[in-house]
Amino acid sequence: MPDLTKPPSPRPRRRRCRLCGICLGTALLALLVSSLAHLFSPPQPQPQPPRPSPSSSPPRFAVIIDGGSTGSRAHVFATGPGGRPDLARSAVMRVTPGLSSFADEPARAGDSLRPLINFAREKVGGAAAEVRLMATAGLRLQEGRVQEAILSSCRDVLRASGFRFEDSWAEVIPGSDEGIYAWVAANYALGTLGGDPHKTIGIIELGGASAQLTFVSDEVLPPELSRNFTFGGTTYTLYSNSFLNFGQNAAQESFREILRSKDSKNGTLVDPCAPKGYSRIKEVISRPSSASKSKLENQFADSGDGDFTFFGLKQSSSLSDFVLAGEQFCNKDLSTLRQMYPNRSDDDFSRYCFSSAYIVALLHDSLGVPLDDKRQEYHGTSIFR
């Protein structure tokens, strides 16, 4: 496995803050952005006829396209009477590949959004709505000219979508913002916003190309890693850091590069993280030298000790319980897994088993999460359902 060095944390300990574990994917990002920027913001004051009663108010819609590293998702959010989320009218659709896969043909990137636009139109009906595109680490890894060419293609499609749109609404967001969006979404969903900052939940979000760490901190933070956020009259000082190339897919590709550099048997990669019987023909893939490499060593990381949550295990499980669960699954023969999950590919099993090892390396070896701390809680969504 890649060597991930534990980041130093030489600062005094802060008061305890609960930390929520790995958030797989970026759905929380879209939920937060929609909630803050569109759904819960009051309408601009303007002359208007008497407003209908809340029970007869039509729903309001917002469309957020989350441009992740492996795919793009359209999140259609609705609010009902009183501005509360209307989950029955909200919907999501995902398409692959991600926008960054169009680096060699950026003019085609916009076309990949058309199915999402059609989906959103169907869900919104004739209601007015605005659409925003927020691209994350997949595009952050690309050169500036490639980013702009891909965004330009997407803007052309979004302008013609029939939704309200401005060119500035399609952008590549910073990793720290991505972490803050996920933090707000998680705490809004848990009802911990608007009160004591130390009762909030921290998040470690594991995406495809980057990982984000965000939580409330009382310590003096470097300005580039500190943000103030106000909700319900309460101001939160947040530590938010993003580690580019430490997402699950990027880490697995880096791991495979290490395997490729070693001798292989009959041109086949021997992957110690994969299920028994899994093999992969040796490939030679070169990465652009311009792609930035993020390192955990020598990066500021606050002392995020506390309660972690990770979906999929019982509450009050320890990280060592997660290790055992991964070992039990990945020690199964590949033929057995194929029978158990006939709709999954061998590469799905490979990714799942790599992630079970990588998450432990990231949380324990790099971020210092204790293996046997029973105060930790795990909640999450399994890859296999």
Secondary structure as a PSIPRED ss2 file (coil, helix, strand):
# PSIPRED VFORMAT (PSIPRED V4.0)

   1 M C   1.000  0.000  0.000
   2 P C   1.000  0.000  0.000
   3 D C   1.000  0.000  0.000
   4 L C   1.000  0.000  0.000
   5 T C   1.000  0.000  0.000
   6 K C   1.000  0.000  0.000
   7 P C   1.000  0.000  0.000
   8 P C   1.000  0.000  0.000
   9 S C   1.000  0.000  0.000
  10 P C   1.000  0.000  0.000
  11 R C   1.000  0.000  0.000
  12 P C   1.000  0.000  0.000
  13 R C   1.000  0.000  0.000
  14 R C   1.000  0.000  0.000
  15 R C   1.000  0.000  0.000
  16 R C   1.000  0.000  0.000
  17 C C   1.000  0.000  0.000
  18 R E   0.000  0.000  1.000
  19 L E   0.000  0.000  1.000
  20 C E   0.000  0.000  1.000
  21 G E   0.000  0.000  1.000
  22 I E   0.000  0.000  1.000
  23 C E   0.000  0.000  1.000
  24 L E   0.000  0.000  1.000
  25 G C   1.000  0.000  0.000
  26 T C   1.000  0.000  0.000
  27 A H   0.000  1.000  0.000
  28 L H   0.000  1.000  0.000
  29 L H   0.000  1.000  0.000
  30 A H   0.000  1.000  0.000
  31 L H   0.000  1.000  0.000
  32 L H   0.000  1.000  0.000
  33 V H   0.000  1.000  0.000
  34 S H   0.000  1.000  0.000
  35 S H   0.000  1.000  0.000
  36 L H   0.000  1.000  0.000
  37 A H   0.000  1.000  0.000
  38 H H   0.000  1.000  0.000
  39 L H   0.000  1.000  0.000
  40 F C   1.000  0.000  0.000
  41 S C   1.000  0.000  0.000
  42 P C   1.000  0.000  0.000
  43 P C   1.000  0.000  0.000
  44 Q C   1.000  0.000  0.000
  45 P C   1.000  0.000  0.000
  46 Q C   1.000  0.000  0.000
  47 P C   1.000  0.000  0.000
  48 Q C   1.000  0.000  0.000
  49 P C   1.000  0.000  0.000
  50 P C   1.000  0.000  0.000
  51 R C   1.000  0.000  0.000
  52 P C   1.000  0.000  0.000
  53 S C   1.000  0.000  0.000
  54 P H   0.000  1.000  0.000
  55 S H   0.000  1.000  0.000
  56 S H   0.000  1.000  0.000
  57 S C   1.000  0.000  0.000
  58 P C   1.000  0.000  0.000
  59 P C   1.000  0.000  0.000
  60 R E   0.000  0.000  1.000
  61 F E   0.000  0.000  1.000
  62 A E   0.000  0.000  1.000
  63 V E   0.000  0.000  1.000
  64 I E   0.000  0.000  1.000
  65 I E   0.000  0.000  1.000
  66 D E   0.000  0.000  1.000
  67 G E   0.000  0.000  1.000
  68 G C   1.000  0.000  0.000
  69 S C   1.000  0.000  0.000
  70 T C   1.000  0.000  0.000
  71 G C   1.000  0.000  0.000
  72 S E   0.000  0.000  1.000
  73 R E   0.000  0.000  1.000
  74 A E   0.000  0.000  1.000
  75 H E   0.000  0.000  1.000
  76 V E   0.000  0.000  1.000
  77 F E   0.000  0.000  1.000
  78 A E   0.000  0.000  1.000
  79 T E   0.000  0.000  1.000
  80 G C   1.000  0.000  0.000
  81 P H   0.000  1.000  0.000
  82 G H   0.000  1.000  0.000
  83 G H   0.000  1.000  0.000
  84 R C   1.000  0.000  0.000
  85 P E   0.000  0.000  1.000
  86 D C   1.000  0.000  0.000
  87 L C   1.000  0.000  0.000
  88 A C   1.000  0.000  0.000
  89 R C   1.000  0.000  0.000
  90 S C   1.000  0.000  0.000
  91 A E   0.000  0.000  1.000
  92 V E   0.000  0.000  1.000
  93 M E   0.000  0.000  1.000
  94 R E   0.000  0.000  1.000
  95 V E   0.000  0.000  1.000
  96 T C   1.000  0.000  0.000
  97 P C   1.000  0.000  0.000
  98 G C   1.000  0.000  0.000
  99 L H   0.000  1.000  0.000
 100 S H   0.000  1.000  0.000
 101 S H   0.000  1.000  0.000
 102 F H   0.000  1.000  0.000
 103 A C   1.000  0.000  0.000
 104 D C   1.000  0.000  0.000
 105 E C   1.000  0.000  0.000
 106 P H   0.000  1.000  0.000
 107 A H   0.000  1.000  0.000
 108 R H   0.000  1.000  0.000
 109 A C   1.000  0.000  0.000
 110 G H   0.000  1.000  0.000
 111 D H   0.000  1.000  0.000
 112 S H   0.000  1.000  0.000
 113 L H   0.000  1.000  0.000
 114 R H   0.000  1.000  0.000
 115 P H   0.000  1.000  0.000
 116 L H   0.000  1.000  0.000
 117 I H   0.000  1.000  0.000
 118 N H   0.000  1.000  0.000
 119 F H   0.000  1.000  0.000
 120 A H   0.000  1.000  0.000
 121 R H   0.000  1.000  0.000
 122 E H   0.000  1.000  0.000
 123 K H   0.000  1.000  0.000
 124 V H   0.000  1.000  0.000
 125 G C   1.000  0.000  0.000
 126 G C   1.000  0.000  0.000
 127 A C   1.000  0.000  0.000
 128 A C   1.000  0.000  0.000
 129 A E   0.000  0.000  1.000
 130 E E   0.000  0.000  1.000
 131 V E   0.000  0.000  1.000
 132 R E   0.000  0.000  1.000
 133 L E   0.000  0.000  1.000
 134 M E   0.000  0.000  1.000
 135 A E   0.000  0.000  1.000
 136 T C   1.000  0.000  0.000
 137 A H   0.000  1.000  0.000
 138 G H   0.000  1.000  0.000
 139 L H   0.000  1.000  0.000
 140 R H   0.000  1.000  0.000
 141 L C   1.000  0.000  0.000
 142 Q C   1.000  0.000  0.000
 143 E C   1.000  0.000  0.000
 144 G H   0.000  1.000  0.000
 145 R H   0.000  1.000  0.000
 146 V H   0.000  1.000  0.000
 147 Q H   0.000  1.000  0.000
 148 E H   0.000  1.000  0.000
 149 A H   0.000  1.000  0.000
 150 I H   0.000  1.000  0.000
 151 L H   0.000  1.000  0.000
 152 S H   0.000  1.000  0.000
 153 S H   0.000  1.000  0.000
 154 C H   0.000  1.000  0.000
 155 R H   0.000  1.000  0.000
 156 D H   0.000  1.000  0.000
 157 V H   0.000  1.000  0.000
 158 L H   0.000  1.000  0.000
 159 R H   0.000  1.000  0.000
 160 A C   1.000  0.000  0.000
 161 S C   1.000  0.000  0.000
 162 G C   1.000  0.000  0.000
 163 F C   1.000  0.000  0.000
 164 R E   0.000  0.000  1.000
 165 F C   1.000  0.000  0.000
 166 E C   1.000  0.000  0.000
 167 D H   0.000  1.000  0.000
 168 S H   0.000  1.000  0.000
 169 W H   0.000  1.000  0.000
 170 A E   0.000  0.000  1.000
 171 E E   0.000  0.000  1.000
 172 V E   0.000  0.000  1.000
 173 I C   1.000  0.000  0.000
 174 P C   1.000  0.000  0.000
 175 G H   0.000  1.000  0.000
 176 S H   0.000  1.000  0.000
 177 D H   0.000  1.000  0.000
 178 E H   0.000  1.000  0.000
 179 G H   0.000  1.000  0.000
 180 I H   0.000  1.000  0.000
 181 Y H   0.000  1.000  0.000
 182 A H   0.000  1.000  0.000
 183 W H   0.000  1.000  0.000
 184 V H   0.000  1.000  0.000
 185 A H   0.000  1.000  0.000
 186 A H   0.000  1.000  0.000
 187 N H   0.000  1.000  0.000
 188 Y H   0.000  1.000  0.000
 189 A H   0.000  1.000  0.000
 190 L H   0.000  1.000  0.000
 191 G C   1.000  0.000  0.000
 192 T C   1.000  0.000  0.000
 193 L C   1.000  0.000  0.000
 194 G C   1.000  0.000  0.000
 195 G C   1.000  0.000  0.000
 196 D C   1.000  0.000  0.000
 197 P H   0.000  1.000  0.000
 198 H H   0.000  1.000  0.000
 199 K H   0.000  1.000  0.000
 200 T C   1.000  0.000  0.000
 201 I E   0.000  0.000  1.000
 202 G E   0.000  0.000  1.000
 203 I E   0.000  0.000  1.000
 204 I E   0.000  0.000  1.000
 205 E E   0.000  0.000  1.000
 206 L E   0.000  0.000  1.000
 207 G C   1.000  0.000  0.000
 208 G C   1.000  0.000  0.000
 209 A C   1.000  0.000  0.000
 210 S E   0.000  0.000  1.000
 211 A E   0.000  0.000  1.000
 212 Q E   0.000  0.000  1.000
 213 L E   0.000  0.000  1.000
 214 T E   0.000  0.000  1.000
 215 F E   0.000  0.000  1.000
 216 V E   0.000  0.000  1.000
 217 S C   1.000  0.000  0.000
 218 D C   1.000  0.000  0.000
 219 E C   1.000  0.000  0.000
 220 V C   1.000  0.000  0.000
 221 L C   1.000  0.000  0.000
 222 P C   1.000  0.000  0.000
 223 P H   0.000  1.000  0.000
 224 E H   0.000  1.000  0.000
 225 L H   0.000  1.000  0.000
 226 S E   0.000  0.000  1.000
 227 R E   0.000  0.000  1.000
 228 N E   0.000  0.000  1.000
 229 F E   0.000  0.000  1.000
 230 T E   0.000  0.000  1.000
 231 F E   0.000  0.000  1.000
 232 G C   1.000  0.000  0.000
 233 G C   1.000  0.000  0.000
 234 T E   0.000  0.000  1.000
 235 T E   0.000  0.000  1.000
 236 Y E   0.000  0.000  1.000
 237 T E   0.000  0.000  1.000
 238 L E   0.000  0.000  1.000
 239 Y E   0.000  0.000  1.000
 240 S E   0.000  0.000  1.000
 241 N E   0.000  0.000  1.000
 242 S E   0.000  0.000  1.000
 243 F E   0.000  0.000  1.000
 244 L E   0.000  0.000  1.000
 245 N C   1.000  0.000  0.000
 246 F C   1.000  0.000  0.000
 247 G C   1.000  0.000  0.000
 248 Q H   0.000  1.000  0.000
 249 N H   0.000  1.000  0.000
 250 A H   0.000  1.000  0.000
 251 A H   0.000  1.000  0.000
 252 Q H   0.000  1.000  0.000
 253 E H   0.000  1.000  0.000
 254 S H   0.000  1.000  0.000
 255 F H   0.000  1.000  0.000
 256 R H   0.000  1.000  0.000
 257 E H   0.000  1.000  0.000
 258 I H   0.000  1.000  0.000
 259 L H   0.000  1.000  0.000
 260 R H   0.000  1.000  0.000
 261 S H   0.000  1.000  0.000
 262 K C   1.000  0.000  0.000
 263 D C   1.000  0.000  0.000
 264 S C   1.000  0.000  0.000
 265 K E   0.000  0.000  1.000
 266 N C   1.000  0.000  0.000
 267 G C   1.000  0.000  0.000
 268 T E   0.000  0.000  1.000
 269 L E   0.000  0.000  1.000
 270 V C   1.000  0.000  0.000
 271 D C   1.000  0.000  0.000
 272 P C   1.000  0.000  0.000
 273 C C   1.000  0.000  0.000
 274 A C   1.000  0.000  0.000
 275 P C   1.000  0.000  0.000
 276 K E   0.000  0.000  1.000
 277 G C   1.000  0.000  0.000
 278 Y C   1.000  0.000  0.000
 279 S C   1.000  0.000  0.000
 280 R E   0.000  0.000  1.000
 281 I E   0.000  0.000  1.000
 282 K C   1.000  0.000  0.000
 283 E C   1.000  0.000  0.000
 284 V C   1.000  0.000  0.000
 285 I C   1.000  0.000  0.000
 286 S C   1.000  0.000  0.000
 287 R C   1.000  0.000  0.000
 288 P C   1.000  0.000  0.000
 289 S C   1.000  0.000  0.000
 290 S C   1.000  0.000  0.000
 291 A C   1.000  0.000  0.000
 292 S C   1.000  0.000  0.000
 293 K C   1.000  0.000  0.000
 294 S C   1.000  0.000  0.000
 295 K C   1.000  0.000  0.000
 296 L C   1.000  0.000  0.000
 297 E C   1.000  0.000  0.000
 298 N C   1.000  0.000  0.000
 299 Q C   1.000  0.000  0.000
 300 F C   1.000  0.000  0.000
 301 A C   1.000  0.000  0.000
 302 D C   1.000  0.000  0.000
 303 S C   1.000  0.000  0.000
 304 G C   1.000  0.000  0.000
 305 D C   1.000  0.000  0.000
 306 G C   1.000  0.000  0.000
 307 D C   1.000  0.000  0.000
 308 F C   1.000  0.000  0.000
 309 T C   1.000  0.000  0.000
 310 F C   1.000  0.000  0.000
 311 F C   1.000  0.000  0.000
 312 G C   1.000  0.000  0.000
 313 L C   1.000  0.000  0.000
 314 K C   1.000  0.000  0.000
 315 Q C   1.000  0.000  0.000
 316 S C   1.000  0.000  0.000
 317 S C   1.000  0.000  0.000
 318 S C   1.000  0.000  0.000
 319 L H   0.000  1.000  0.000
 320 S H   0.000  1.000  0.000
 321 D H   0.000  1.000  0.000
 322 F H   0.000  1.000  0.000
 323 V H   0.000  1.000  0.000
 324 L H   0.000  1.000  0.000
 325 A H   0.000  1.000  0.000
 326 G H   0.000  1.000  0.000
 327 E H   0.000  1.000  0.000
 328 Q H   0.000  1.000  0.000
 329 F H   0.000  1.000  0.000
 330 C H   0.000  1.000  0.000
 331 N C   1.000  0.000  0.000
 332 K C   1.000  0.000  0.000
 333 D E   0.000  0.000  1.000
 334 L H   0.000  1.000  0.000
 335 S H   0.000  1.000  0.000
 336 T H   0.000  1.000  0.000
 337 L H   0.000  1.000  0.000
 338 R H   0.000  1.000  0.000
 339 Q H   0.000  1.000  0.000
 340 M H   0.000  1.000  0.000
 341 Y C   1.000  0.000  0.000
 342 P C   1.000  0.000  0.000
 343 N C   1.000  0.000  0.000
 344 R C   1.000  0.000  0.000
 345 S C   1.000  0.000  0.000
 346 D H   0.000  1.000  0.000
 347 D H   0.000  1.000  0.000
 348 D H   0.000  1.000  0.000
 349 F H   0.000  1.000  0.000
 350 S H   0.000  1.000  0.000
 351 R H   0.000  1.000  0.000
 352 Y H   0.000  1.000  0.000
 353 C H   0.000  1.000  0.000
 354 F H   0.000  1.000  0.000
 355 S H   0.000  1.000  0.000
 356 S H   0.000  1.000  0.000
 357 A H   0.000  1.000  0.000
 358 Y H   0.000  1.000  0.000
 359 I H   0.000  1.000  0.000
 360 V H   0.000  1.000  0.000
 361 A H   0.000  1.000  0.000
 362 L H   0.000  1.000  0.000
 363 L H   0.000  1.000  0.000
 364 H H   0.000  1.000  0.000
 365 D H   0.000  1.000  0.000
 366 S H   0.000  1.000  0.000
 367 L C   1.000  0.000  0.000
 368 G C   1.000  0.000  0.000
 369 V C   1.000  0.000  0.000
 370 P C   1.000  0.000  0.000
 371 L C   1.000  0.000  0.000
 372 D C   1.000  0.000  0.000
 373 D C   1.000  0.000  0.000
 374 K C   1.000  0.000  0.000
 375 R C   1.000  0.000  0.000
 376 Q C   1.000  0.000  0.000
 377 E C   1.000  0.000  0.000
 378 Y C   1.000  0.000  0.000
 379 H C   1.000  0.000  0.000
 380 G C   1.000  0.000  0.000
 381 T C   1.000  0.000  0.000
 382 S C   1.000  0.000  0.000
 383 I C   1.000  0.000  0.000
 384 F C   1.000  0.000  0.000
 385 R C   1.000  0.000  0.000
